Amino acid sequence: MRKRIAILGSTGSVGENAVDVVTRLCGRIEVRGVAGRSQLKRLAEQCRELHCPVAVCADPAKTSELQALLPPGAKALCGQDGLVELATSPEVDMVLCAIVGTAGLIPVIEAIKAGKDIAIASKEILVMAGGLIMGLAKRHHVKVLPVDSEHSAIFQCLEGKKNAEVERLLLTASGGAFRACHPDKLARATFADALAHPTWNMGPKVTVDSATMMNKALEMIEARWLFDIPGGRIHVLIHPQSIVHSLVEFVDGTLLAQLSVPDMRFPIQYALTWPEKVAGGMERLDLAKLGSLTFEEPDRERFPAIDFAYEAMRVGGTLPAAMNAANEVAFERFREGLIPFPRIWDIIAKTMHAHPPILEPSLTDILAADQEARDLAARF
């Protein structure tokens, strides 16, 4: 029986890789709908390529335009209501959420309530509402499968293991565009400089987050919820080659790691085909040709994002949501050329310090904290 999926964020980097994975899997996966922000022509092309009956765009004013581009029989939907309708459709078994930012939160919650498995690439969702999401998933007997390469690696290393056997989770990080950059140069870094990632081909938000190490901060919090591990046992290692995607250290002192060439299609494919591993035609890793792998501790003085994550996990409640919201605002200001690169960290730190956290938040509390933190960050 073929697995039927919906891809939220299908026109972004992860979404396009997911489309490629589905094509390579030769009929194992059936796409029942795609959703993107504003690339209407690409959404229509994906509908044709994948023979899927639904496409969703963000702007209600563009619904008619999208409908006109779709193949006969396909239906255009719009906005959050459209995302929810697609995510909860009885024709869908699994929702792959690859929407950058927080727009996927409500559709994922509703999909879980409707009994859909979730393949999650939108780390902001678990950062904002990890306790709520994982609690819902448990109550509705739904699987939440990681799509980030780091979390997919940990997931694979932990299969068949008990939490009591785990000493530490070790998330690897490439170090981004500025790993070896002098602080004076950081102050002059442009948006284009931050997009020059040494190993991964990702969208602009994730790539800039990699340069600030905020990507790793978000992943630390995501890992805390995905694997039910206390934040103090989640650590980061700089690994410039991006071959070891993460490691697990066990109580006996041994480590397991997952390796592959840096290609997002590997974790996407495993999330879609789990618990099976299948041939997908991707490049194989040649360790002899590679020669060596290196690791180093992150410079937490130059890159304070990791400490933001530890503080957010220590306090809990709505503080992770505030951290994430401040980062999104700071990213936009940097992209617009309104602030220098190091100012991103300053805005996040000030917002977190000013935010009064609610320790056992409802969804309403989380959404309110997100908006309040955005307002704070904008003022800073």
C-alpha positions as YAML, in Angstrom:
chain: A
units: angstrom
residues:
- id: 1
  name: MET
  ca: [0.00, 0.00, 0.00]
- id: 2
  name: ARG
  ca: [1.38, 3.38, -1.01]
- id: 3
  name: LYS
  ca: [1.87, 6.08, 1.64]
- id: 4
  name: ARG
  ca: [-0.16, 9.20, 0.86]
- id: 5
  name: ILE
  ca: [1.47, 12.49, 1.87]
- id: 6
  name: ALA
  ca: [0.96, 16.24, 1.79]
- id: 7
  name: ILE
  ca: [3.99, 18.51, 1.43]
- id: 8
  name: LEU
  ca: [3.64, 21.85, 3.22]
- id: 9
  name: GLY
  ca: [6.38, 24.19, 1.97]
- id: 10
  name: SER
  ca: [6.83, 22.26, -1.29]
- id: 11
  name: THR
  ca: [8.51, 25.13, -3.18]
- id: 12
  name: GLY
  ca: [11.27, 25.67, -0.60]
- id: 13
  name: SER
  ca: [14.59, 23.87, -0.35]
- id: 14
  name: VAL
  ca: [13.33, 20.90, 1.70]
- id: 15
  name: GLY
  ca: [10.10, 20.75, -0.27]
- id: 16
  name: GLU
  ca: [11.87, 20.57, -3.63]
- id: 17
  name: ASN
  ca: [14.16, 17.85, -2.29]
- id: 18
  name: ALA
  ca: [11.07, 15.97, -1.09]
- id: 19
  name: VAL
  ca: [9.59, 16.18, -4.59]
- id: 20
  name: ASP
  ca: [12.80, 14.69, -5.97]
- id: 21
  name: VAL
  ca: [12.72, 11.90, -3.36]
- id: 22
  name: VAL
  ca: [9.12, 11.02, -4.21]
- id: 23
  name: THR
  ca: [10.03, 10.88, -7.91]
- id: 24
  name: ARG
  ca: [12.98, 8.57, -7.19]
- id: 25
  name: LEU
  ca: [10.91, 6.21, -5.06]
- id: 26
  name: CYS
  ca: [8.96, 5.09, -8.12]
- id: 27
  name: GLY
  ca: [5.41, 4.84, -6.83]
- id: 28
  name: ARG
  ca: [6.04, 4.09, -3.13]
- id: 29
  name: ILE
  ca: [4.76, 7.57, -2.17]
- id: 30
  name: GLU
  ca: [1.64, 9.30, -3.46]
- id: 31
  name: VAL
  ca: [1.47, 13.09, -3.04]
- id: 32
  name: ARG
  ca: [-2.09, 14.25, -2.36]
- id: 33
  name: GLY
  ca: [-1.32, 17.94, -2.10]
- id: 34
  name: VAL
  ca: [1.39, 20.60, -2.18]
- id: 35
  name: ALA
  ca: [1.52, 23.98, -0.46]
- id: 36
  name: GLY
  ca: [3.78, 26.95, -1.04]
- id: 37
  name: ARG
  ca: [3.88, 30.64, -0.31]
- id: 38
  name: SER
  ca: [3.86, 32.59, -3.55]
- id: 39
  name: GLN
  ca: [5.52, 30.59, -6.35]
- id: 40
  name: LEU
  ca: [2.27, 29.81, -8.12]
- id: 41
  name: LYS
  ca: [3.79, 28.54, -11.37]
- id: 42
  name: ARG
  ca: [6.03, 26.12, -9.49]
- id: 43
  name: LEU
  ca: [3.08, 24.87, -7.43]
- id: 44
  name: ALA
  ca: [1.19, 24.17, -10.64]
- id: 45
  name: GLU
  ca: [4.22, 22.41, -12.12]
- id: 46
  name: GLN
  ca: [4.50, 20.23, -9.01]
- id: 47
  name: CYS
  ca: [0.83, 19.30, -9.30]
- id: 48
  name: ARG
  ca: [1.45, 18.13, -12.85]
- id: 49
  name: GLU
  ca: [4.70, 16.31, -12.03]
- id: 50
  name: LEU
  ca: [3.22, 14.52, -9.02]
- id: 51
  name: HIS
  ca: [-0.35, 14.10, -10.30]
- id: 52
  name: CYS
  ca: [-1.67, 15.55, -7.05]
- id: 53
  name: PRO
  ca: [-5.18, 17.01, -6.77]
- id: 54
  name: VAL
  ca: [-4.62, 19.96, -4.38]
- id: 55
  name: ALA
  ca: [-2.35, 23.02, -4.26]
- id: 56
  name: VAL
  ca: [-2.36, 25.67, -1.54]
- id: 57
  name: CYS
  ca: [-0.96, 29.22, -1.75]
- id: 58
  name: ALA
  ca: [-0.59, 31.72, 1.08]
- id: 59
  name: ASP
  ca: [-2.47, 34.72, -0.33]
- id: 60
  name: PRO
  ca: [-6.26, 34.42, -0.70]
- id: 61
  name: ALA
  ca: [-6.12, 37.06, -3.44]
- id: 62
  name: LYS
  ca: [-4.02, 34.66, -5.55]
- id: 63
  name: THR
  ca: [-6.40, 31.68, -5.35]
- id: 64
  name: SER
  ca: [-8.06, 32.30, -8.72]
- id: 65
  name: GLU
  ca: [-4.69, 32.85, -10.38]
- id: 66
  name: LEU
  ca: [-3.41, 29.57, -8.97]
- id: 67
  name: GLN
  ca: [-6.58, 27.73, -10.01]
- id: 68
  name: ALA
  ca: [-6.11, 28.92, -13.60]
- id: 69
  name: LEU
  ca: [-2.58, 27.49, -13.65]
- id: 70
  name: LEU
  ca: [-3.50, 24.06, -12.26]
- id: 71
  name: PRO
  ca: [-4.12, 21.00, -14.42]
- id: 72
  name: PRO
  ca: [-7.76, 19.96, -15.00]
- id: 73
  name: GLY
  ca: [-9.35, 18.43, -11.91]
- id: 74
  name: ALA
  ca: [-6.90, 19.96, -9.42]
- id: 75
  name: LYS
  ca: [-8.18, 22.30, -6.71]
- id: 76
  name: ALA
  ca: [-6.63, 25.53, -5.41]
- id: 77
  name: LEU
  ca: [-6.88, 26.42, -1.71]
- id: 78
  name: CYS
  ca: [-5.40, 29.33, 0.22]
- id: 79
  name: GLY
  ca: [-4.10, 30.56, 3.53]
- id: 80
  name: GLN
  ca: [-4.08, 28.80, 6.88]
- id: 81
  name: ASP
  ca: [-7.54, 27.36, 6.28]
- id: 82
  name: GLY
  ca: [-6.27, 25.77, 3.08]
- id: 83
  name: LEU
  ca: [-3.23, 24.32, 4.86]
- id: 84
  name: VAL
  ca: [-5.46, 22.83, 7.55]
- id: 85
  name: GLU
  ca: [-7.89, 21.40, 5.00]
- id: 86
  name: LEU
  ca: [-5.03, 19.70, 3.16]
- id: 87
  name: ALA
  ca: [-3.27, 18.52, 6.34]
- id: 88
  name: THR
  ca: [-6.43, 16.94, 7.76]
- id: 89
  name: SER
  ca: [-7.73, 15.41, 4.52]
- id: 90
  name: PRO
  ca: [-8.85, 11.77, 4.78]
- id: 91
  name: GLU
  ca: [-6.77, 11.24, 1.62]
- id: 92
  name: VAL
  ca: [-3.54, 11.99, 3.54]
- id: 93
  name: ASP
  ca: [-1.62, 9.57, 5.79]
- id: 94
  name: MET
  ca: [1.41, 11.76, 6.56]
- id: 95
  name: VAL
  ca: [2.11, 15.50, 6.53]
- id: 96
  name: LEU
  ca: [5.63, 16.64, 5.66]
- id: 97
  name: CYS
  ca: [5.91, 20.12, 7.18]
- id: 98
  name: ALA
  ca: [8.75, 22.07, 5.59]
- id: 99
  name: ILE
  ca: [7.37, 25.57, 6.05]
- id: 100
  name: VAL
  ca: [10.08, 27.95, 7.26]
- id: 101
  name: GLY
  ca: [8.99, 29.81, 10.37]
- id: 102
  name: THR
  ca: [5.87, 29.40, 12.48]
- id: 103
  name: ALA
  ca: [3.12, 29.23, 9.82]
- id: 104
  name: GLY
  ca: [3.04, 25.43, 10.01]
- id: 105
  name: LEU
  ca: [2.15, 25.27, 13.73]
- id: 106
  name: ILE
  ca: [-1.65, 25.25, 13.48]
- id: 107
  name: PRO
  ca: [-1.79, 22.90, 10.44]
- id: 108
  name: VAL
  ca: [0.52, 20.42, 12.25]
- id: 109
  name: ILE
  ca: [-1.60, 20.54, 15.41]
- id: 110
  name: GLU
  ca: [-4.77, 19.92, 13.43]
- id: 111
  name: ALA
  ca: [-3.11, 17.14, 11.42]
- id: 112
  name: ILE
  ca: [-2.09, 15.38, 14.64]
- id: 113
  name: LYS
  ca: [-5.65, 15.67, 15.98]
- id: 114
  name: ALA
  ca: [-6.81, 14.09, 12.71]
- id: 115
  name: GLY
  ca: [-4.45, 11.14, 13.30]
- id: 116
  name: LYS
  ca: [-1.83, 12.00, 10.66]
- id: 117
  name: ASP
  ca: [1.82, 11.10, 11.11]
- id: 118
  name: ILE
  ca: [4.15, 14.11, 10.89]
- id: 119
  name: ALA
  ca: [7.50, 14.34, 9.13]
- id: 120
  name: ILE
  ca: [8.85, 17.57, 10.59]
- id: 121
  name: ALA
  ca: [11.43, 19.83, 8.98]
- id: 122
  name: SER
  ca: [10.07, 23.07, 10.48]
- id: 123
  name: LYS
  ca: [12.14, 23.25, 13.65]
- id: 124
  name: GLU
  ca: [10.36, 26.40, 14.83]
- id: 125
  name: ILE
  ca: [7.22, 24.36, 15.55]
- id: 126
  name: LEU
  ca: [8.87, 22.20, 18.21]
- id: 127
  name: VAL
  ca: [10.85, 25.17, 19.53]
- id: 128
  name: MET
  ca: [7.63, 27.12, 20.11]
- id: 129
  name: ALA
  ca: [5.37, 24.31, 21.25]
- id: 130
  name: GLY
  ca: [7.38, 21.12, 21.70]
- id: 131
  name: GLY
  ca: [5.61, 19.98, 24.85]
- id: 132
  name: LEU
  ca: [2.19, 20.60, 23.36]
- id: 133
  name: ILE
  ca: [3.03, 18.90, 20.03]
- id: 134
  name: MET
  ca: [4.62, 15.79, 21.53]
- id: 135
  name: GLY
  ca: [1.85, 15.49, 24.11]
- id: 136
  name: LEU
  ca: [-0.79, 15.63, 21.38]
- id: 137
  name: ALA
  ca: [1.12, 13.09, 19.30]
- id: 138
  name: LYS
  ca: [1.22, 10.68, 22.22]
- id: 139
  name: ARG
  ca: [-2.49, 11.07, 22.94]
- id: 140
  name: HIS
  ca: [-3.46, 10.56, 19.28]
- id: 141
  name: HIS
  ca: [-0.95, 7.71, 18.71]
- id: 142
  name: VAL
  ca: [0.78, 9.69, 15.99]
- id: 143
  name: LYS
  ca: [4.46, 9.40, 14.99]
- id: 144
  name: VAL
  ca: [6.59, 12.55, 14.73]
- id: 145
  name: LEU
  ca: [9.52, 11.71, 12.45]
- id: 146
  name: PRO
  ca: [12.51, 14.06, 12.09]
- id: 147
  name: VAL
  ca: [13.58, 15.43, 8.71]
- id: 148
  name: ASP
  ca: [16.56, 17.59, 9.75]
- id: 149
  name: SER
  ca: [19.75, 15.67, 9.00]
- id: 150
  name: GLU
  ca: [20.95, 15.98, 12.62]
- id: 151
  name: HIS
  ca: [17.74, 14.70, 14.17]
- id: 152
  name: SER
  ca: [17.36, 11.96, 11.59]
- id: 153
  name: ALA
  ca: [20.87, 10.82, 12.49]
- id: 154
  name: ILE
  ca: [20.05, 10.72, 16.21]
- id: 155
  name: PHE
  ca: [16.75, 8.99, 15.50]
- id: 156
  name: GLN
  ca: [18.59, 6.25, 13.61]
- id: 157
  name: CYS
  ca: [21.25, 5.90, 16.30]
- id: 158
  name: LEU
  ca: [18.58, 5.54, 18.99]
- id: 159
  name: GLU
  ca: [16.46, 2.92, 17.26]
- id: 160
  name: GLY
  ca: [16.15, -0.07, 19.59]
- id: 161
  name: LYS
  ca: [17.75, 1.81, 22.50]
- id: 162
  name: LYS
  ca: [16.26, 2.98, 25.81]
- id: 163
  name: ASN
  ca: [16.50, 6.56, 27.08]
- id: 164
  name: ALA
  ca: [18.16, 5.28, 30.26]
- id: 165
  name: GLU
  ca: [21.07, 4.06, 28.10]
- id: 166
  name: VAL
  ca: [21.75, 7.53, 26.65]
- id: 167
  name: GLU
  ca: [24.42, 9.77, 28.16]
- id: 168
  name: ARG
  ca: [24.48, 12.64, 25.63]
- id: 169
  name: LEU
  ca: [23.22, 13.72, 22.25]
- id: 170
  name: LEU
  ca: [25.94, 15.33, 20.12]
- id: 171
  name: LEU
  ca: [24.57, 17.55, 17.36]
- id: 172
  name: THR
  ca: [27.13, 18.34, 14.68]
- id: 173
  name: ALA
  ca: [27.36, 21.78, 13.09]
- id: 174
  name: SER
  ca: [29.28, 22.88, 10.02]
- id: 175
  name: GLY
  ca: [30.03, 26.24, 11.62]
- id: 176
  name: GLY
  ca: [28.37, 28.09, 8.75]
- id: 177
  name: ALA
  ca: [29.87, 30.79, 6.59]
- id: 178
  name: PHE
  ca: [31.77, 32.52, 9.42]
- id: 179
  name: ARG
  ca: [33.30, 29.66, 11.42]
- id: 180
  name: ALA
  ca: [36.85, 31.01, 11.09]
- id: 181
  name: CYS
  ca: [35.89, 34.66, 10.60]
- id: 182
  name: HIS
  ca: [37.58, 37.42, 12.63]
- id: 183
  name: PRO
  ca: [35.14, 39.45, 14.79]
- id: 184
  name: ASP
  ca: [36.01, 42.65, 12.89]
- id: 185
  name: LYS
  ca: [34.97, 41.01, 9.63]
- id: 186
  name: LEU
  ca: [31.74, 39.75, 11.20]
- id: 187
  name: ALA
  ca: [30.68, 43.33, 11.87]
- id: 188
  name: ARG
  ca: [31.00, 44.07, 8.12]
- id: 189
  name: ALA
  ca: [29.39, 40.83, 6.90]
- id: 190
  name: THR
  ca: [26.66, 41.23, 4.31]
- id: 191
  name: PHE
  ca: [23.59, 39.11, 3.66]
- id: 192
  name: ALA
  ca: [25.34, 37.65, 0.60]
- id: 193
  name: ASP
  ca: [28.36, 36.74, 2.75]
- id: 194
  name: ALA
  ca: [26.12, 34.88, 5.21]
- id: 195
  name: LEU
  ca: [24.55, 32.87, 2.37]
- id: 196
  name: ALA
  ca: [27.92, 31.41, 1.32]
- id: 197
  name: HIS
  ca: [27.51, 28.12, 3.21]
- id: 198
  name: PRO
  ca: [30.51, 25.82, 2.79]
- id: 199
  name: THR
  ca: [28.71, 22.46, 2.52]
- id: 200
  name: TRP
  ca: [24.89, 22.64, 2.46]
- id: 201
  name: ASN
  ca: [22.52, 24.10, -0.13]
- id: 202
  name: MET
  ca: [19.63, 25.49, 1.92]
- id: 203
  name: GLY
  ca: [17.13, 28.33, 1.87]
- id: 204
  name: PRO
  ca: [18.18, 31.85, 2.98]
- id: 205
  name: LYS
  ca: [16.68, 31.74, 6.51]
- id: 206
  name: VAL
  ca: [18.27, 28.41, 7.44]
- id: 207
  name: THR
  ca: [21.60, 29.45, 5.87]
- id: 208
  name: VAL
  ca: [21.78, 32.70, 7.84]
- id: 209
  name: ASP
  ca: [20.73, 30.80, 10.97]
- id: 210
  name: SER
  ca: [23.66, 28.47, 10.29]
- id: 211
  name: ALA
  ca: [26.00, 31.47, 10.12]
- id: 212
  name: THR
  ca: [24.76, 32.79, 13.50]
- id: 213
  name: MET
  ca: [24.54, 29.23, 14.95]
- id: 214
  name: MET
  ca: [20.88, 29.97, 15.73]
- id: 215
  name: ASN
  ca: [20.06, 27.00, 13.54]
- id: 216
  name: LYS
  ca: [21.87, 24.80, 16.06]
- id: 217
  name: ALA
  ca: [20.16, 26.55, 18.98]
- id: 218
  name: LEU
  ca: [16.77, 25.73, 17.46]
- id: 219
  name: GLU
  ca: [17.89, 22.15, 16.79]
- id: 220
  name: MET
  ca: [18.98, 21.69, 20.41]
- id: 221
  name: ILE
  ca: [15.49, 22.58, 21.63]
- id: 222
  name: GLU
  ca: [13.92, 20.45, 18.91]
- id: 223
  name: ALA
  ca: [16.07, 17.48, 20.00]
- id: 224
  name: ARG
  ca: [15.00, 17.96, 23.61]
- id: 225
  name: TRP
  ca: [11.37, 17.32, 22.60]
- id: 226
  name: LEU
  ca: [11.87, 14.75, 19.85]
- id: 227
  name: PHE
  ca: [13.97, 12.46, 22.04]
- id: 228
  name: ASP
  ca: [12.76, 13.38, 25.55]
- id: 229
  name: ILE
  ca: [16.31, 14.20, 26.72]
- id: 230
  name: PRO
  ca: [17.06, 17.00, 29.24]
- id: 231
  name: GLY
  ca: [18.64, 20.08, 27.68]
- id: 232
  name: GLY
  ca: [21.84, 19.77, 29.73]
- id: 233
  name: ARG
  ca: [22.63, 16.47, 27.97]
- id: 234
  name: ILE
  ca: [22.43, 17.97, 24.48]
- id: 235
  name: HIS
  ca: [25.75, 19.24, 23.11]
- id: 236
  name: VAL
  ca: [27.16, 20.67, 19.89]
- id: 237
  name: LEU
  ca: [30.32, 19.73, 17.99]
- id: 238
  name: ILE
  ca: [31.69, 21.70, 15.05]
- id: 239
  name: HIS
  ca: [32.29, 19.31, 12.15]
- id: 240
  name: PRO
  ca: [33.16, 21.32, 9.01]
- id: 241
  name: GLN
  ca: [32.89, 18.40, 6.55]
- id: 242
  name: SER
  ca: [29.19, 17.77, 7.39]
- id: 243
  name: ILE
  ca: [29.63, 14.01, 6.93]
- id: 244
  name: VAL
  ca: [28.85, 12.85, 10.48]
- id: 245
  name: HIS
  ca: [25.32, 14.18, 10.88]
- id: 246
  name: SER
  ca: [25.15, 13.65, 14.66]
- id: 247
  name: LEU
  ca: [26.18, 11.19, 17.35]
- id: 248
  name: VAL
  ca: [24.76, 9.56, 20.47]
- id: 249
  name: GLU
  ca: [26.99, 8.82, 23.44]
- id: 250
  name: PHE
  ca: [25.77, 5.97, 25.65]
- id: 251
  name: VAL
  ca: [26.28, 5.37, 29.37]
- id: 252
  name: ASP
  ca: [28.96, 2.74, 28.68]
- id: 253
  name: GLY
  ca: [31.11, 5.36, 26.91]
- id: 254
  name: THR
  ca: [30.48, 4.13, 23.37]
- id: 255
  name: LEU
  ca: [29.19, 6.35, 20.56]
- id: 256
  name: LEU
  ca: [27.05, 5.71, 17.52]
- id: 257
  name: ALA
  ca: [27.09, 8.07, 14.54]
- id: 258
  name: GLN
  ca: [25.24, 8.29, 11.24]
- id: 259
  name: LEU
  ca: [27.25, 9.32, 8.15]
- id: 260
  name: SER
  ca: [26.45, 10.20, 4.55]
- id: 261
  name: VAL
  ca: [27.33, 12.81, 1.98]
- id: 262
  name: PRO
  ca: [25.61, 16.12, 2.87]
- id: 263
  name: ASP
  ca: [22.32, 15.70, 1.00]
- id: 264
  name: MET
  ca: [18.94, 16.52, 2.54]
- id: 265
  name: ARG
  ca: [17.29, 13.82, 0.45]
- id: 266
  name: PHE
  ca: [18.66, 11.11, 2.78]
- id: 267
  name: PRO
  ca: [16.77, 12.22, 5.91]
- id: 268
  name: ILE
  ca: [13.69, 13.15, 3.89]
- id: 269
  name: GLN
  ca: [13.58, 9.71, 2.31]
- id: 270
  name: TYR
  ca: [14.01, 7.92, 5.64]
- id: 271
  name: ALA
  ca: [11.16, 9.92, 7.21]
- id: 272
  name: LEU
  ca: [8.90, 8.98, 4.28]
- id: 273
  name: THR
  ca: [9.84, 5.29, 4.13]
- id: 274
  name: TRP
  ca: [10.41, 4.55, 7.86]
- id: 275
  name: PRO
  ca: [10.73, 1.92, 9.22]
- id: 276
  name: GLU
  ca: [12.18, 0.66, 5.92]
- id: 277
  name: LYS
  ca: [15.42, 1.72, 4.26]
- id: 278
  name: VAL
  ca: [15.17, 1.64, 0.47]
- id: 279
  name: ALA
  ca: [17.44, 2.46, -2.46]
- id: 280
  name: GLY
  ca: [16.94, 6.04, -3.63]
- id: 281
  name: GLY
  ca: [19.78, 6.44, -6.09]
- id: 282
  name: MET
  ca: [21.71, 9.03, -4.06]
- id: 283
  name: GLU
  ca: [25.49, 9.45, -4.02]
- id: 284
  name: ARG
  ca: [27.40, 6.96, -1.84]
- id: 285
  name: LEU
  ca: [29.98, 8.07, 0.72]
- id: 286
  name: ASP
  ca: [33.60, 7.14, -0.10]
- id: 287
  name: LEU
  ca: [35.48, 7.40, 3.20]
- id: 288
  name: ALA
  ca: [38.85, 6.52, 1.66]
- id: 289
  name: LYS
  ca: [38.49, 9.35, -0.85]
- id: 290
  name: LEU
  ca: [37.38, 11.72, 1.90]
- id: 291
  name: GLY
  ca: [40.51, 10.97, 3.92]
- id: 292
  name: SER
  ca: [39.77, 12.65, 7.26]
- id: 293
  name: LEU
  ca: [37.02, 14.03, 9.48]
- id: 294
  name: THR
  ca: [37.62, 16.79, 12.03]
- id: 295
  name: PHE
  ca: [35.75, 18.03, 15.09]
- id: 296
  name: GLU
  ca: [36.12, 20.99, 17.43]
- id: 297
  name: GLU
  ca: [34.28, 22.69, 20.27]
- id: 298
  name: PRO
  ca: [32.10, 25.65, 19.26]
- id: 299
  name: ASP
  ca: [33.32, 29.13, 20.18]
- id: 300
  name: ARG
  ca: [30.45, 30.15, 22.44]
- id: 301
  name: GLU
  ca: [31.92, 33.59, 23.08]
- id: 302
  name: ARG
  ca: [31.88, 34.57, 19.41]
- id: 303
  name: PHE
  ca: [28.68, 32.60, 18.70]
- id: 304
  name: PRO
  ca: [26.40, 32.94, 21.76]
- id: 305
  name: ALA
  ca: [23.39, 31.21, 20.18]
- id: 306
  name: ILE
  ca: [24.12, 27.89, 21.93]
- id: 307
  name: ASP
  ca: [23.91, 29.62, 25.32]
- id: 308
  name: PHE
  ca: [20.57, 31.12, 24.26]
- id: 309
  name: ALA
  ca: [19.31, 27.58, 23.71]
- id: 310
  name: TYR
  ca: [20.55, 26.35, 27.09]
- id: 311
  name: GLU
  ca: [18.84, 29.27, 28.83]
- id: 312
  name: ALA
  ca: [15.60, 28.75, 26.88]
- id: 313
  name: MET
  ca: [15.57, 25.05, 27.81]
- id: 314
  name: ARG
  ca: [16.47, 25.76, 31.46]
- id: 315
  name: VAL
  ca: [13.60, 28.22, 31.90]
- id: 316
  name: GLY
  ca: [11.20, 26.54, 29.49]
- id: 317
  name: GLY
  ca: [7.62, 27.71, 29.02]
- id: 318
  name: THR
  ca: [7.29, 30.46, 26.45]
- id: 319
  name: LEU
  ca: [10.95, 31.54, 26.49]
- id: 320
  name: PRO
  ca: [11.92, 29.29, 23.53]
- id: 321
  name: ALA
  ca: [9.06, 30.83, 21.53]
- id: 322
  name: ALA
  ca: [10.34, 34.31, 22.39]
- id: 323
  name: MET
  ca: [13.87, 33.33, 21.34]
- id: 324
  name: ASN
  ca: [12.60, 32.02, 18.02]
- id: 325
  name: ALA
  ca: [10.41, 35.06, 17.34]
- id: 326
  name: ALA
  ca: [13.28, 37.46, 18.06]
- id: 327
  name: ASN
  ca: [15.52, 35.52, 15.71]
- id: 328
  name: GLU
  ca: [12.96, 35.73, 12.89]
- id: 329
  name: VAL
  ca: [12.62, 39.49, 13.33]
- id: 330
  name: ALA
  ca: [16.40, 39.99, 13.50]
- id: 331
  name: PHE
  ca: [16.89, 37.85, 10.39]
- id: 332
  name: GLU
  ca: [14.46, 40.03, 8.42]
- id: 333
  name: ARG
  ca: [16.17, 43.23, 9.57]
- id: 334
  name: PHE
  ca: [19.56, 41.84, 8.57]
- id: 335
  name: ARG
  ca: [18.24, 40.70, 5.18]
- id: 336
  name: GLU
  ca: [16.87, 44.20, 4.60]
- id: 337
  name: GLY
  ca: [20.29, 45.71, 5.43]
- id: 338
  name: LEU
  ca: [18.94, 47.55, 8.49]
- id: 339
  name: ILE
  ca: [21.25, 45.98, 11.09]
- id: 340
  name: PRO
  ca: [24.80, 44.57, 11.05]
- id: 341
  name: PHE
  ca: [25.28, 40.82, 11.43]
- id: 342
  name: PRO
  ca: [26.30, 40.76, 15.17]
- id: 343
  name: ARG
  ca: [23.20, 42.80, 16.03]
- id: 344
  name: ILE
  ca: [21.12, 39.63, 15.44]
- id: 345
  name: TRP
  ca: [22.46, 38.11, 18.67]
- id: 346
  name: ASP
  ca: [21.98, 41.37, 20.55]
- id: 347
  name: ILE
  ca: [18.30, 41.59, 19.58]
- id: 348
  name: ILE
  ca: [17.68, 37.97, 20.60]
- id: 349
  name: ALA
  ca: [19.45, 38.40, 23.96]
- id: 350
  name: LYS
  ca: [17.56, 41.59, 24.81]
- id: 351
  name: THR
  ca: [14.20, 40.08, 23.82]
- id: 352
  name: MET
  ca: [14.79, 36.95, 25.90]
- id: 353
  name: HIS
  ca: [15.83, 39.07, 28.88]
- id: 354
  name: ALA
  ca: [12.72, 41.27, 28.60]
- id: 355
  name: HIS
  ca: [10.25, 38.43, 28.01]
- id: 356
  name: PRO
  ca: [8.24, 37.35, 31.11]
- id: 357
  name: PRO
  ca: [7.88, 33.59, 30.49]
- id: 358
  name: ILE
  ca: [4.70, 31.64, 31.15]
- id: 359
  name: LEU
  ca: [5.93, 28.29, 32.43]
- id: 360
  name: GLU
  ca: [2.95, 26.06, 31.57]
- id: 361
  name: PRO
  ca: [1.53, 27.76, 28.49]
- id: 362
  name: SER
  ca: [-1.55, 26.97, 26.48]
- id: 363
  name: LEU
  ca: [-1.52, 27.33, 22.70]
- id: 364
  name: THR
  ca: [-3.06, 30.79, 23.15]
- id: 365
  name: ASP
  ca: [-0.24, 31.73, 25.53]
- id: 366
  name: ILE
  ca: [2.37, 30.49, 23.05]
- id: 367
  name: LEU
  ca: [0.89, 32.45, 20.15]
- id: 368
  name: ALA
  ca: [0.61, 35.58, 22.30]
- id: 369
  name: ALA
  ca: [4.21, 35.20, 23.49]
- id: 370
  name: ASP
  ca: [5.35, 34.85, 19.90]
- id: 371
  name: GLN
  ca: [3.65, 38.11, 18.90]
- id: 372
  name: GLU
  ca: [4.78, 40.00, 22.00]
- id: 373
  name: ALA
  ca: [8.38, 38.90, 21.42]
- id: 374
  name: ARG
  ca: [8.18, 40.05, 17.80]
- id: 375
  name: ASP
  ca: [7.01, 43.47, 18.96]
- id: 376
  name: LEU
  ca: [9.81, 43.62, 21.54]
- id: 377
  name: ALA
  ca: [12.44, 42.58, 19.01]
- id: 378
  name: ALA
  ca: [11.22, 45.13, 16.50]
- id: 379
  name: ARG
  ca: [11.59, 47.89, 19.10]
- id: 380
  name: PHE
  ca: [15.09, 46.73, 20.02]
...
